[in-house]
Amino acid sequence: MKRNGKIELMRFLFSMAVMIFHSYYFAADGAWSLFKRGALGVEFFFIVSGYLMARSAAKRAKEPCADLGKETTAFIGHKISSLMPNFIVAWVLGLFVMFFRAGDYTFGAFLNRAIEGVWELLFLVMAGFGKVRVNVDWYISAMLLAMLFLYPLMRKNFSVFSRIVAPIVAAFVLGFFYFTSLTPTNVMQYYTVIYKGMLRAVAELCLGVALYPCIEKLKGVSLTKHGRRLVTAAELSCWLIVFGYMAFHQTKTYDFFIMIFITGGIVLAFSHQGAFAGWFDKPVFAWLGEFSLSLYLGHSYWSHFIEKYFSHIDYWTLLIPYICVSLLSGLLVYYVSKGIKKVSPKVLAYLKQKLVAQ
């Protein structure tokens, strides 16, 4: 299916927001930093992923489900394959960056860091296996684990799940966060048996699922020129409010209020009803969306590295070099991964020939 250009552009912009958010690591304690609420970019990714999961399940809703377990693992397998090899390339790069940051250059220290990072490679960080050691893959771990049980539930009775179960789960879990902390962030907070980040994934994926009927209905509405202009103005207002808040607000006070605008922007963008909707369906925006994964995966360790060796330098002096090295790191992950994808079919064919009996 053709990608939505506006959503792809927003993927890139929210990845940038998350990247700049991590610059707070090398800011002085309690000091002002740009995009201090940029962690809310993850809300965008979870909600979009929930909607896309619902769209995938909706296509199969009228098909007989012969083997739900097999279908679910195939769905998760497709999700994992879409992350590869970018995920591994970014992890290996981060392993070396964090190794040099630690300052202990012995083989034992390197081996210990690599072993601790195995849980990241297995997507099990949010199941409780250790903490984030190398990368920011908590989001991917939480998303995959949540989808593994949400998808079969949704597939069993799509209408009931999308219209009743998903909205209730989203409302109660997010309401719990609002009541206890006023924010969905602080992902490594542990609630006796589960990380907050894991609950965050479940709730916001369900929110994305709950939006599916609304978005599909809006897609089918025939708007006038004035109606399309109104949609464009509303969508633009949503994104300006969201990015303005993330960039310049320093506290969590209105995080959930901003989530309303993130949700509204996603609904309007997916509806493809704006006056300039078709203008965004161009290769450059598709590329930015594709690149956003590498940028997201390949940046966070640089903020830790800068914090260790350059924290004596003014934040604003460090910000531009940090953004540049993060973008270059993302490009490195992206193009190395492209190269691996290009040669991997030949390598796999060779290994199959040598190792599998014909």
C-alpha positions in Angstrom: 0.0 0.0 0.0 1.2 3.5 -0.9 2.6 5.4 2.1 1.0 8.5 3.5 3.5 11.3 2.8 2.3 13.5 5.7 2.7 10.6 8.2 6.2 9.9 6.8 7.2 13.5 7.2 5.9 13.5 10.7 7.8 10.3 11.5 11.0 12.2 10.6 10.0 15.3 12.5 9.1 13.4 15.7 12.4 11.4 15.4 14.2 14.7 15.3 12.2 15.8 18.4 13.2 12.7 20.3 16.8 13.1 19.2 16.9 16.8 20.4 15.1 15.8 23.6 18.1 13.6 24.5 20.3 16.7 24.5 19.2 17.3 28.1 21.8 14.7 29.1 24.6 17.3 28.5 22.7 20.3 29.8 23.5 21.5 33.3 21.3 20.0 36.1 17.9 21.7 36.0 19.0 24.0 33.1 16.7 24.8 30.2 17.1 22.6 27.2 15.4 22.5 23.8 12.6 19.9 23.2 12.5 18.9 26.9 9.1 17.4 26.3 10.3 15.7 23.0 9.8 12.3 24.6 6.1 12.7 23.6 7.2 11.9 20.1 6.9 8.3 21.1 3.2 8.8 21.6 3.0 9.6 17.9 4.8 6.4 17.0 2.7 4.2 19.3 -0.6 5.6 18.1 0.4 5.4 14.4 1.6 1.8 14.9 -1.7 0.9 16.6 -3.7 2.3 13.7 -1.6 0.4 11.1 -1.9 -2.8 13.1 -5.7 -2.3 13.1 -5.6 -1.7 9.3 -3.7 -4.9 8.8 -6.1 -6.9 10.9 -9.1 -5.2 9.2 -8.0 -6.5 5.8 -8.2 -10.1 7.2 -11.4 -9.5 9.3 -13.7 -11.3 6.8 -11.2 -14.1 6.2 -11.5 -17.4 8.1 -8.7 -17.6 10.7 -7.3 -21.1 10.3 -4.3 -20.7 12.6 -4.3 -17.5 14.7 -1.0 -18.3 16.4 0.8 -18.7 13.1 -0.8 -15.6 11.6 0.2 -13.5 14.7 3.8 -14.7 14.6 3.9 -13.9 10.9 2.7 -10.4 11.6 5.3 -9.9 14.4 8.0 -11.5 12.1 7.1 -8.9 9.4 7.5 -6.1 12.0 10.9 -7.4 13.1 12.1 -7.8 9.5 11.2 -4.2 8.7 13.6 -3.1 11.5 16.5 -5.1 10.1 19.3 -4.8 9.6 19.1 -1.2 10.8 18.4 -2.3 14.4 21.5 -4.5 14.6 23.8 -1.9 12.8 22.7 0.8 15.2 23.2 -1.5 18.2 26.7 -2.4 17.1 27.6 1.2 16.6 26.2 2.1 20.0 28.0 -0.8 21.6 31.4 0.7 20.6 30.4 4.3 21.4 29.2 3.4 24.9 32.3 1.2 25.4 34.6 4.1 24.7 32.4 6.4 26.9 32.9 4.0 29.9 36.6 4.5 29.7 37.5 0.9 30.6 39.1 -0.4 27.4 39.7 -4.0 28.5 38.3 -6.9 26.6 36.4 -8.0 29.7 34.6 -4.7 29.9 33.7 -4.8 26.3 32.4 -8.4 26.6 30.4 -7.5 29.7 28.7 -4.6 27.9 27.9 -6.8 24.9 26.4 -9.5 27.2 24.3 -6.9 29.0 23.0 -5.7 25.7 21.8 -9.1 24.5 18.4 -8.3 26.1 18.1 -5.4 23.7 18.8 -7.6 20.7 16.1 -10.1 21.9 13.6 -7.2 22.3 13.1 -8.2 26.0 14.1 -5.0 27.8 10.5 -4.1 28.5 9.8 -7.6 29.8 12.1 -6.8 32.8 15.4 -8.2 31.5 17.8 -5.5 32.5 17.7 -1.8 31.6 18.6 0.1 28.4 22.3 -0.4 28.0 23.2 0.6 24.5 20.2 2.0 22.6 16.7 3.5 23.0 15.0 0.3 21.8 12.7 0.2 24.8 10.0 1.6 22.5 10.5 -1.3 20.0 10.6 -3.9 22.7 7.4 -2.6 24.3 5.7 -2.3 20.9 6.5 -5.9 19.8 5.6 -7.5 23.1 2.3 -5.6 23.3 1.4 -6.4 19.7 2.1 -10.1 20.3 -1.0 -10.4 22.5 -3.1 -7.4 21.2 -3.1 -8.6 17.6 -4.7 -12.0 18.2 -7.3 -10.4 20.5 -8.2 -7.9 17.9 -8.2 -10.5 15.1 -10.6 -12.7 17.0 -13.4 -10.0 17.0 -12.2 -6.9 15.2 -15.3 -4.8 15.6 -15.7 -5.5 19.4 -12.0 -4.9 20.0 -11.6 -1.7 18.0 -14.9 -0.1 19.1 -15.1 -1.2 22.7 -12.1 -3.0 24.2 -9.4 -0.8 22.8 -11.0 2.6 23.8 -11.6 1.2 27.4 -8.0 -0.1 27.8 -6.6 3.2 26.5 -8.8 5.3 28.7 -8.1 3.4 31.9 -4.4 3.0 31.5 -3.8 6.6 30.4 -6.1 7.8 33.1 -4.0 5.9 35.6 -0.9 7.7 34.3 -2.7 11.0 34.5 -3.8 10.4 38.1 -0.5 9.2 39.4 2.1 11.3 37.4 0.5 13.7 34.9 2.6 12.2 32.1 3.0 9.0 30.1 6.8 9.3 30.2 9.3 7.9 32.8 9.3 4.6 31.0 11.7 2.7 33.3 9.4 3.3 36.4 8.5 -0.2 37.6 5.0 -1.1 38.9 5.8 -4.3 40.9 5.6 -6.6 37.8 5.7 -4.3 34.8 7.5 -1.3 33.4 5.5 1.9 32.8 6.8 1.9 29.3 5.1 -1.5 28.7 1.8 -0.2 29.9 2.3 2.9 27.8 2.7 0.8 24.7 -0.5 -1.2 25.4 -2.6 1.9 26.0 -1.4 3.9 23.1 -1.5 1.0 20.6 -5.1 0.5 21.7 -5.7 4.2 21.2 -4.4 3.9 17.6 -6.7 0.8 17.1 -9.7 2.8 18.5 -9.0 5.5 15.9 -9.3 3.1 13.0 -13.1 3.3 12.5 -13.1 7.1 12.8 -10.3 7.5 10.3 -11.8 5.2 7.8 -15.2 7.0 8.1 -13.5 10.4 7.6 -11.6 9.0 4.5 -14.9 8.3 2.8 -16.4 11.8 3.4 -16.5 14.0 0.3 -15.5 17.5 1.4 -15.8 20.8 -0.5 -12.9 23.1 -1.1 -13.7 25.0 2.0 -14.0 21.8 4.0 -10.5 20.7 2.8 -9.1 24.1 3.8 -10.6 23.8 7.3 -9.1 20.3 7.7 -5.7 21.7 6.6 -5.9 24.6 9.1 -7.0 22.2 11.9 -4.2 19.7 11.2 -1.5 22.5 10.9 -2.7 23.9 14.2 -2.4 20.5 15.9 1.2 20.1 14.8 2.2 23.7 15.6 0.8 23.3 19.1 2.5 19.9 19.6 5.9 20.9 18.4 5.7 24.3 20.1 5.0 22.6 23.4 7.6 19.9 23.0 10.3 22.5 22.0 9.7 25.2 24.6 7.7 23.9 27.5 9.9 22.5 30.3 7.5 20.6 32.6 5.0 17.7 32.3 2.0 19.8 33.3 0.1 19.6 30.0 1.4 16.4 28.5 -2.0 14.7 28.3 -3.6 17.9 26.9 -1.0 17.8 24.1 -1.8 14.1 23.5 -5.2 15.3 22.3 -3.6 17.4 19.6 -1.2 14.5 18.6 -4.2 12.3 18.2 -6.1 14.9 16.3 -3.2 15.5 14.0 -2.8 11.8 13.3 -6.6 11.4 12.5 -6.5 14.3 10.1 -3.2 13.3 8.4 -4.4 9.7 7.8 -7.8 10.9 6.5 -5.9 12.4 3.5 -8.5 15.1 3.3 -6.4 18.3 3.6 -6.1 20.8 0.7 -2.5 19.8 0.1 -2.7 16.1 1.0 -1.6 14.8 -2.4 1.4 17.2 -2.5 3.1 15.2 0.3 2.9 11.9 -1.5 6.3 12.3 -3.0 9.5 10.2 -2.9 11.4 12.8 -0.7 8.8 12.4 2.1 8.8 8.6 1.8 12.6 8.7 2.1 12.4 10.9 5.2 10.0 8.4 6.8 12.3 5.5 5.9 15.4 7.4 7.3 13.6 8.2 10.6 14.1 4.6 11.8 17.9 4.9 11.4 17.9 8.3 13.0 15.8 7.1 16.0 18.0 4.1 16.5 21.4 5.7 15.9 21.5 8.8 18.0 21.0 8.4 21.8 24.4 7.1 22.7 26.0 10.3 21.4 24.2 12.4 24.1 25.7 10.1 26.7 29.2 10.4 25.1 29.0 14.2 25.0 27.8 14.3 28.6 30.8 12.3 29.7 33.5 14.2 27.9 32.2 17.7 27.0 29.7 18.6 29.8 32.0 21.5 30.9 31.1 23.2 27.6 27.9 25.4 27.2 24.8 23.5 26.2 24.1 25.8 23.2 27.6 25.4 21.9 27.2 21.6 22.0 23.7 21.4 20.6 24.6 21.9 16.9 27.5 19.4 16.9 25.3 16.9 18.7 22.5 17.3 16.0 25.1 17.0 13.2 26.8 13.9 14.6 23.4 12.3 15.3 22.3 12.9 11.7 25.6 11.6 10.4 25.2 8.5 12.6 21.7 8.0 11.3 22.9 8.2 7.7 25.7 5.8 8.5 23.2 3.3 9.9 20.8 3.9 7.0 23.4 3.4 4.2 25.3 0.5 5.8 21.9 -1.2 6.3 21.0 -0.6 2.6 24.3 -2.2 1.6 23.6 -5.2 3.8 20.1 -5.6 2.3 21.6 -5.5 -1.1 24.1 -8.3 -0.6 22.2 -10.4 1.9 20.1 -12.4 -0.6 23.3 -13.7 -2.2 24.9 -14.5 1.1 21.7 -16.4 2.3 21.5 -18.3 -1.0 25.2 -19.3 -0.6 24.7 -20.4 3.0 21.5 -22.4 2.1 23.4 -24.1 -0.7 26.3 -25.1 1.7 24.3 -25.9 4.8 20.9 -27.2 3.7 20.5 -30.6 2.0 18.7 -30.2 -1.4 
